[in-house]
Amino acid sequence: MQFEPGDRRRVLPRHLRPTPAPEVFSFAIRPVEAADLPHIREIYDHFVRNSVVTLDAHTRGIPHWRDKFTLLNRLRLPFLVAVSPGGAVLGFALAQPWAGGNAYRYTVEDSIYLGPGAGGKGLGTALLQALIDACEQLGIREMVAVISDSQADASVRLHARLGFEEAGRTGRVAHRFGRDIGTLYMKRRLRPAKGRRLFGSAR
Ligand SMILES: CC(C)(COP(=O)(O)OP(=O)(O)OC[C@H]1O[C@@H](n2cnc3c(N)ncnc32)[C@H](O)[C@@H]1OP(=O)(O)O)[C@@H](O)C(=O)NCCC(=O)NCCS
């Protein structure tokens, strides 16, 4: 029997169609390289322009990211990217010193952002866990997340999932897109490896 293009009989009934293999979401996590910075900037700026999950009101240029990259390298603090098998940057996470002053040298603030299409598949969990592991290896004792109290459910759930607990709320301190916004602090105690060198130099 001949089938013409578009002949409906060529389509197998639903119960006879092969079940498609589940889509595998693969990625690798590695330290940031200078060539990643334009992609990191693009991911971050998307959230600055379109959301209140960051309270930065202005996009950041490459010099900002280059300075951060240099600083974190100098302090030996982790700045990680997740990349697809093809090398595309899917997201990033970093740990930076919490506030100023050497008395805070055992504490870092984390920051994590994923690109379009990369959310909701476990990548945030893997990336934040990798950041925590790297900080524990460095002897860091506490990690703090500063989270917008508006439209940041994914971040709150991600941090809660990895053992962060609420440590305070500021109430309204910021104003973006015509709305008042506050910040929620979440904190997790880490299990620092012993005898590791810390950033900063105070006693
Ligand atoms: C926050 C973010 C990094 C989470 O990464 P992710 O890969 O989506 O998270 P995971 O798939 O590992 O899931 C972690 C938790 O977040 C929840 N989650 C993921 N996407 C969500 C969404 N869109 N809305 C609500 N919860 C969500 C998951 O259900 C899971 O919680 P559970 O364990 O209670 O079920 C990612 O959504 C993101 O980049 N968001 C925008 C930037 C941002 O808010 N950064 C944090 C600034 S402090």
The ligand as an SDF file (V2000), in Angstrom:
LIG
                    3D

 48 50  0  0  0  0  0  0  0  0999 V2000
   17.1320   30.5960   42.6890 C   0  0  0  0  0  0  0  0  0  0  0  0
   17.6570   29.6580   41.6080 C   0  0  0  0  0  0  0  0  0  0  0  0
   19.2020   29.7410   41.5610 C   0  0  0  0  0  0  0  0  0  0  0  0
   17.2080   28.2190   41.9670 C   0  0  0  0  0  0  0  0  0  0  0  0
   17.8120   27.3030   41.0570 O   0  0  0  0  0  0  0  0  0  0  0  0
   16.9620   26.0930   40.4460 P   0  0  0  0  0  0  0  0  0  0  0  0
   17.8540   25.2420   39.6210 O   0  0  0  0  0  0  0  0  0  0  0  0
   15.7480   26.6420   39.8060 O   0  0  0  0  0  0  0  0  0  0  0  0
   16.5440   25.3000   41.7730 O   0  0  0  0  0  0  0  0  0  0  0  0
   16.3870   23.7350   41.9260 P   0  0  0  0  0  0  0  0  0  0  0  0
   15.7660   23.1590   40.6970 O   0  0  0  0  0  0  0  0  0  0  0  0
   17.6830   23.1490   42.3890 O   0  0  0  0  0  0  0  0  0  0  0  0
   15.3070   23.6790   43.1160 O   0  0  0  0  0  0  0  0  0  0  0  0
   15.5850   24.2020   44.3990 C   0  0  0  0  0  0  0  0  0  0  0  0
   14.2750   24.5720   45.0750 C   0  0  0  0  0  0  0  0  0  0  0  0
   13.7060   25.7240   44.4280 O   0  0  0  0  0  0  0  0  0  0  0  0
   12.3710   25.4360   44.0190 C   0  0  0  0  0  0  0  0  0  0  0  0
   12.1040   26.1600   42.7890 N   0  0  0  0  0  0  0  0  0  0  0  0
   12.7900   26.0900   41.6260 C   0  0  0  0  0  0  0  0  0  0  0  0
   12.2490   26.9390   40.7280 N   0  0  0  0  0  0  0  0  0  0  0  0
   11.2000   27.5350   41.3600 C   0  0  0  0  0  0  0  0  0  0  0  0
   10.2630   28.5080   40.9610 C   0  0  0  0  0  0  0  0  0  0  0  0
   10.2880   29.0510   39.7320 N   0  0  0  0  0  0  0  0  0  0  0  0
    9.3370   28.9260   41.8670 N   0  0  0  0  0  0  0  0  0  0  0  0
    9.3110   28.4100   43.1200 C   0  0  0  0  0  0  0  0  0  0  0  0
   10.1980   27.4760   43.5600 N   0  0  0  0  0  0  0  0  0  0  0  0
   11.1200   27.0440   42.6760 C   0  0  0  0  0  0  0  0  0  0  0  0
   12.3630   23.9400   43.8180 C   0  0  0  0  0  0  0  0  0  0  0  0
   11.0530   23.4130   43.8860 O   0  0  0  0  0  0  0  0  0  0  0  0
   13.2250   23.4890   44.9900 C   0  0  0  0  0  0  0  0  0  0  0  0
   12.5020   23.5780   46.1960 O   0  0  0  0  0  0  0  0  0  0  0  0
   11.9680   22.2660   46.9690 P   0  0  0  0  0  0  0  0  0  0  0  0
   13.2110   21.4820   47.3300 O   0  0  0  0  0  0  0  0  0  0  0  0
   11.2820   22.8630   48.1640 O   0  0  0  0  0  0  0  0  0  0  0  0
   11.0730   21.5720   46.0140 O   0  0  0  0  0  0  0  0  0  0  0  0
   17.0890   29.9920   40.1850 C   0  0  0  0  0  0  0  0  0  0  0  0
   15.6920   29.8210   40.2170 O   0  0  0  0  0  0  0  0  0  0  0  0
   17.4250   31.4150   39.7450 C   0  0  0  0  0  0  0  0  0  0  0  0
   18.4280   31.6280   39.1040 O   0  0  0  0  0  0  0  0  0  0  0  0
   16.5230   32.3540   40.0970 N   0  0  0  0  0  0  0  0  0  0  0  0
   16.6870   33.7570   39.7370 C   0  0  0  0  0  0  0  0  0  0  0  0
   17.8750   34.3970   40.4170 C   0  0  0  0  0  0  0  0  0  0  0  0
   17.7550   34.4020   41.9250 C   0  0  0  0  0  0  0  0  0  0  0  0
   16.6830   34.5390   42.5000 O   0  0  0  0  0  0  0  0  0  0  0  0
   18.9330   34.2550   42.5580 N   0  0  0  0  0  0  0  0  0  0  0  0
   19.0520   34.2820   43.9950 C   0  0  0  0  0  0  0  0  0  0  0  0
   19.3270   35.6880   44.4300 C   0  0  0  0  0  0  0  0  0  0  0  0
   19.4660   35.7200   46.2150 S   0  0  0  0  0  0  0  0  0  0  0  0
  1  2  1  0
  2  3  1  0
  2  4  1  0
  2 36  1  0
  4  5  1  0
  5  6  1  0
  6  7  2  0
  6  8  1  0
  6  9  1  0
  9 10  1  0
 10 11  2  0
 10 12  1  0
 10 13  1  0
 13 14  1  0
 14 15  1  0
 15 16  1  0
 15 30  1  0
 16 17  1  0
 17 18  1  0
 17 28  1  0
 18 19  1  0
 18 27  1  0
 19 20  2  0
 20 21  1  0
 21 22  1  0
 21 27  2  0
 22 23  1  0
 22 24  2  0
 24 25  1  0
 25 26  2  0
 26 27  1  0
 28 29  1  0
 28 30  1  0
 30 31  1  0
 31 32  1  0
 32 33  2  0
 32 34  1  0
 32 35  1  0
 36 37  1  0
 36 38  1  0
 38 39  2  0
 38 40  1  0
 40 41  1  0
 41 42  1  0
 42 43  1  0
 43 44  2  0
 43 45  1  0
 45 46  1  0
 46 47  1  0
 47 48  1  0
M  END
$$$$
